[in-house]
Amino acid sequence: MTVFDASRATALLARACAAAGLPAPDGARLLALAENAVFDLGSPAVVAKVGRGPAVAERAGRELAVADWLDGHGLPVVRPWAPAPFEVDGHPVTFWHRLAPAVRPARPADLAPLLRALHALPAPPFELPGRDLLAPVDRWLATAAEVVAPEDVAFLRARRADHQAALTALVPALPPGVIHGDALPRNVHIGADGPVLLDLETASADLREHDLVVLALSHDRYGVPAEEYLAFTTAYGWDVRDWPGFAVLRGARETASASWVAQQAAGNAAALAEFARRVGSLRDGATEVRWYPF
């Protein structure tokens, strides 16, 4: 299996830039390396997202379509530089207009009005999939099969199956519809004109509760202060923790979040340790164990 690392992503980016008519990305700066390698090209003012592989190709094109649709409805979102992905050796590469520097970090309360506006929208004129949190679990675990404990992989796969069945029985409190899918303050950019929504690749048509459980889990596991979480629920107008289905959806999100770290574990001791921390706390039912962003 070819390792998707900074060197590989940079080589793919160079070929995509050539296909797009952009200058060679000699001064490109790597901003993130996870499901995508995200680069700031410097000049021109463009950001590139290099997908990890063919498994994320469909959603790369969908993200561009969602961004255009939301922009047409007046929602402040990041705008595509090119209307379609460029494919390089099975890796989708999308290009985006770079935003001006943030005036401050985003807070949970900045996210709430964006979600309220998003959740008020009708269905788009194209099909969106459901938010299958657990679909990529096997793919994520497979990337680390040689470095993580087999019993941890088996545990997460069994947990995924249990939660997948439980998710089908959930009764929503909110009307289902368009959701962001990964609603976190890190996916909000605070510019001079206010908050802008980013990273639309998990946009889906599903339970609105998906977008609200993310921050509840951030409060429980990642150290978001109680007052910040209260500001979020006050601004949105509802606390998903009051919903009877909360524990199931939270558990599914935890399963996915623990599995997601596995794709970083090969050659990364910190990721391997975080993976073990998350799996251990799930196995022990230790809901108070702090997790760390990766």
Beta strands, then each sheet from edge to edge (+ up, - down):
strand 1: 29-33
strand 2: 36-40
strand 3: 46-51
strand 4: 86-88
strand 5: 91-97
strand 6: 177-179
strand 7: 188-191
strand 8: 194-197
strand 9: 204-206
sheet 1: 1+ 2- 3+ 5- 4+
sheet 2: 6+ 9-
sheet 3: 7+ 8-
end
